[in-house]
Amino acid sequence: MAKRGGFPGGGVPGNMANLMKQAQRMQRQMEEGQKELETKEFVAKTGGGAVEVAVNGKKELLRLVLAEEIVDPEDIETLQDAIVAAVNEAIRQADEASNELMGKMTGGLGGMPF
């Protein structure tokens, strides 16, 4: 009768067990980093500081501050453009921080035997 595949003794080989431990540790670190990132604030200003926005790591708008001089009923488009630019910049900062976190966490995967 032919033997079925597997490892002697039915266990996981040492290298595989270490790899699993590393993966679990990396997953915990990524979860912790993600939680920290979600609470971090990213602030951007446009219009010479006349528009300020803050978003968190979940890309939720937390705050929008407008200086009086940017509010001109005759030129709503400038205000709208400044708000959009500030929000986009704050979101870009949050994305950059997220990508940096992921890069730190996955940087060692290049040598993994997959």
RAURFEN-V10690 format. One record per run of one state. SS is the DSSP state (H for helix, E for strand, L for the rest). FROM is the first residue (numbers start at 1). LEN is the number of residues. If there is no record, write none. Layout:
SS,FROM,LEN  SS,FROM,LEN
//
This chain:
L,1,7  H,8,3  L,11,3  H,14,26  L,40,1  E,41,6  L,47,4  E,51,6  L,57,4  E,61,6  L,67,1  H,68,3  L,71,5  H,76,36  L,112,3
//
